[in-house]
Amino acid sequence: MAGFDDDSLLGAKRPKPALHEIGQLLDDLSAPELAERIAALKAEIARLEKAIVEREATKNAAAAFFKS
């Protein structure tokens, strides 16, 4: 007999809400909250830029392999 788990009893857990959503109203946020969101967005930009560099390196390696 299969055991019960929280998901089967209570439903799937809700994902943690995003720190910031693009276009979100900013009126109710304090300056420190805005700074926190800027830092999170800068970190995400850096992560995305790193992914681009990695993909370009993979593409260039494949092109060099098939060119020879």
mmCIF file of the C-alpha atoms, coordinates in Angstrom:
data_MODEL
# 
_entry.id   MODEL 
# 
loop_
_atom_site.group_PDB 
_atom_site.id 
_atom_site.type_symbol 
_atom_site.label_atom_id 
_atom_site.label_alt_id 
_atom_site.label_comp_id 
_atom_site.label_asym_id 
_atom_site.label_entity_id 
_atom_site.label_seq_id 
_atom_site.pdbx_PDB_ins_code 
_atom_site.Cartn_x 
_atom_site.Cartn_y 
_atom_site.Cartn_z 
_atom_site.occupancy 
_atom_site.B_iso_or_equiv 
_atom_site.pdbx_formal_charge 
_atom_site.auth_seq_id 
_atom_site.auth_comp_id 
_atom_site.auth_asym_id 
_atom_site.auth_atom_id 
_atom_site.pdbx_PDB_model_num 
ATOM 1  C CA . MET A 1 1  ? 0.000  0.000  0.000   1.00 0.00 ? 1  MET A CA 1 
ATOM 2  C CA . ALA A 1 2  ? 1.326  3.387  -0.989  1.00 0.00 ? 2  ALA A CA 1 
ATOM 3  C CA . GLY A 1 3  ? 1.914  5.908  1.773   1.00 0.00 ? 3  GLY A CA 1 
ATOM 4  C CA . PHE A 1 4  ? 0.344  9.317  1.935   1.00 0.00 ? 4  PHE A CA 1 
ATOM 5  C CA . ASP A 1 5  ? 2.319  12.484 1.531   1.00 0.00 ? 5  ASP A CA 1 
ATOM 6  C CA . ASP A 1 6  ? 1.517  16.145 2.055   1.00 0.00 ? 6  ASP A CA 1 
ATOM 7  C CA . ASP A 1 7  ? 0.855  16.714 -1.652  1.00 0.00 ? 7  ASP A CA 1 
ATOM 8  C CA . SER A 1 8  ? -1.789 13.990 -1.812  1.00 0.00 ? 8  SER A CA 1 
ATOM 9  C CA . LEU A 1 9  ? -3.506 15.272 1.318   1.00 0.00 ? 9  LEU A CA 1 
ATOM 10 C CA . LEU A 1 10 ? -3.137 19.031 0.974   1.00 0.00 ? 10 LEU A CA 1 
ATOM 11 C CA . GLY A 1 11 ? -2.449 19.543 -2.718  1.00 0.00 ? 11 GLY A CA 1 
ATOM 12 C CA . ALA A 1 12 ? 0.799  20.689 -4.281  1.00 0.00 ? 12 ALA A CA 1 
ATOM 13 C CA . LYS A 1 13 ? 2.732  23.387 -2.431  1.00 0.00 ? 13 LYS A CA 1 
ATOM 14 C CA . ARG A 1 14 ? 2.454  26.850 -3.884  1.00 0.00 ? 14 ARG A CA 1 
ATOM 15 C CA . PRO A 1 15 ? 5.659  28.267 -5.290  1.00 0.00 ? 15 PRO A CA 1 
ATOM 16 C CA . LYS A 1 16 ? 7.310  31.058 -3.346  1.00 0.00 ? 16 LYS A CA 1 
ATOM 17 C CA . PRO A 1 17 ? 6.220  34.404 -4.831  1.00 0.00 ? 17 PRO A CA 1 
ATOM 18 C CA . ALA A 1 18 ? 8.787  36.281 -6.866  1.00 0.00 ? 18 ALA A CA 1 
ATOM 19 C CA . LEU A 1 19 ? 10.640 39.088 -5.125  1.00 0.00 ? 19 LEU A CA 1 
ATOM 20 C CA . HIS A 1 20 ? 9.701  41.380 -7.969  1.00 0.00 ? 20 HIS A CA 1 
ATOM 21 C CA . GLU A 1 21 ? 7.485  41.228 -11.013 1.00 0.00 ? 21 GLU A CA 1 
ATOM 22 C CA . ILE A 1 22 ? 8.142  43.386 -14.054 1.00 0.00 ? 22 ILE A CA 1 
ATOM 23 C CA . GLY A 1 23 ? 5.633  46.250 -14.151 1.00 0.00 ? 23 GLY A CA 1 
ATOM 24 C CA . GLN A 1 24 ? 4.664  45.836 -10.502 1.00 0.00 ? 24 GLN A CA 1 
ATOM 25 C CA . LEU A 1 25 ? 3.409  48.975 -8.761  1.00 0.00 ? 25 LEU A CA 1 
ATOM 26 C CA . LEU A 1 26 ? 6.134  50.532 -6.649  1.00 0.00 ? 26 LEU A CA 1 
ATOM 27 C CA . ASP A 1 27 ? 4.081  53.036 -4.670  1.00 0.00 ? 27 ASP A CA 1 
ATOM 28 C CA . ASP A 1 28 ? 3.938  51.000 -1.451  1.00 0.00 ? 28 ASP A CA 1 
ATOM 29 C CA . LEU A 1 29 ? 7.632  50.055 -1.362  1.00 0.00 ? 29 LEU A CA 1 
ATOM 30 C CA . SER A 1 30 ? 10.231 51.767 0.810   1.00 0.00 ? 30 SER A CA 1 
ATOM 31 C CA . ALA A 1 31 ? 13.644 52.863 -0.443  1.00 0.00 ? 31 ALA A CA 1 
ATOM 32 C CA . PRO A 1 32 ? 15.372 49.837 1.194   1.00 0.00 ? 32 PRO A CA 1 
ATOM 33 C CA . GLU A 1 33 ? 12.834 47.486 -0.419  1.00 0.00 ? 33 GLU A CA 1 
ATOM 34 C CA . LEU A 1 34 ? 13.483 49.082 -3.789  1.00 0.00 ? 34 LEU A CA 1 
ATOM 35 C CA . ALA A 1 35 ? 17.240 48.751 -3.274  1.00 0.00 ? 35 ALA A CA 1 
ATOM 36 C CA . GLU A 1 36 ? 16.781 45.065 -2.412  1.00 0.00 ? 36 GLU A CA 1 
ATOM 37 C CA . ARG A 1 37 ? 14.862 44.513 -5.630  1.00 0.00 ? 37 ARG A CA 1 
ATOM 38 C CA . ILE A 1 38 ? 17.498 46.356 -7.661  1.00 0.00 ? 38 ILE A CA 1 
ATOM 39 C CA . ALA A 1 39 ? 20.193 44.107 -6.182  1.00 0.00 ? 39 ALA A CA 1 
ATOM 40 C CA . ALA A 1 40 ? 18.154 40.987 -6.993  1.00 0.00 ? 40 ALA A CA 1 
ATOM 41 C CA . LEU A 1 41 ? 17.554 42.160 -10.555 1.00 0.00 ? 41 LEU A CA 1 
ATOM 42 C CA . LYS A 1 42 ? 21.255 42.984 -11.048 1.00 0.00 ? 42 LYS A CA 1 
ATOM 43 C CA . ALA A 1 43 ? 22.155 39.479 -9.845  1.00 0.00 ? 43 ALA A CA 1 
ATOM 44 C CA . GLU A 1 44 ? 19.642 38.013 -12.289 1.00 0.00 ? 44 GLU A CA 1 
ATOM 45 C CA . ILE A 1 45 ? 21.072 40.100 -15.145 1.00 0.00 ? 45 ILE A CA 1 
ATOM 46 C CA . ALA A 1 46 ? 24.557 38.810 -14.313 1.00 0.00 ? 46 ALA A CA 1 
ATOM 47 C CA . ARG A 1 47 ? 23.244 35.226 -14.311 1.00 0.00 ? 47 ARG A CA 1 
ATOM 48 C CA . LEU A 1 48 ? 21.586 35.746 -17.699 1.00 0.00 ? 48 LEU A CA 1 
ATOM 49 C CA . GLU A 1 49 ? 24.714 37.340 -19.178 1.00 0.00 ? 49 GLU A CA 1 
ATOM 50 C CA . LYS A 1 50 ? 26.782 34.378 -17.960 1.00 0.00 ? 50 LYS A CA 1 
ATOM 51 C CA . ALA A 1 51 ? 24.329 31.986 -19.634 1.00 0.00 ? 51 ALA A CA 1 
ATOM 52 C CA . ILE A 1 52 ? 24.692 33.908 -22.902 1.00 0.00 ? 52 ILE A CA 1 
ATOM 53 C CA . VAL A 1 53 ? 28.493 33.669 -22.742 1.00 0.00 ? 53 VAL A CA 1 
ATOM 54 C CA . GLU A 1 54 ? 28.279 29.933 -22.034 1.00 0.00 ? 54 GLU A CA 1 
ATOM 55 C CA . ARG A 1 55 ? 25.942 29.349 -24.962 1.00 0.00 ? 55 ARG A CA 1 
ATOM 56 C CA . GLU A 1 56 ? 28.119 31.372 -27.315 1.00 0.00 ? 56 GLU A CA 1 
ATOM 57 C CA . ALA A 1 57 ? 31.160 29.342 -26.216 1.00 0.00 ? 57 ALA A CA 1 
ATOM 58 C CA . THR A 1 58 ? 29.288 26.097 -26.891 1.00 0.00 ? 58 THR A CA 1 
ATOM 59 C CA . LYS A 1 59 ? 28.145 27.371 -30.297 1.00 0.00 ? 59 LYS A CA 1 
ATOM 60 C CA . ASN A 1 60 ? 31.680 28.472 -31.219 1.00 0.00 ? 60 ASN A CA 1 
ATOM 61 C CA . ALA A 1 61 ? 33.167 25.148 -30.102 1.00 0.00 ? 61 ALA A CA 1 
ATOM 62 C CA . ALA A 1 62 ? 30.641 23.235 -32.206 1.00 0.00 ? 62 ALA A CA 1 
ATOM 63 C CA . ALA A 1 63 ? 31.287 25.465 -35.205 1.00 0.00 ? 63 ALA A CA 1 
ATOM 64 C CA . ALA A 1 64 ? 35.052 24.956 -34.868 1.00 0.00 ? 64 ALA A CA 1 
ATOM 65 C CA . PHE A 1 65 ? 34.608 21.175 -34.543 1.00 0.00 ? 65 PHE A CA 1 
ATOM 66 C CA . PHE A 1 66 ? 32.437 20.856 -37.645 1.00 0.00 ? 66 PHE A CA 1 
ATOM 67 C CA . LYS A 1 67 ? 34.548 23.321 -39.636 1.00 0.00 ? 67 LYS A CA 1 
ATOM 68 C CA . SER A 1 68 ? 37.655 21.116 -39.419 1.00 0.00 ? 68 SER A CA 1 
# 
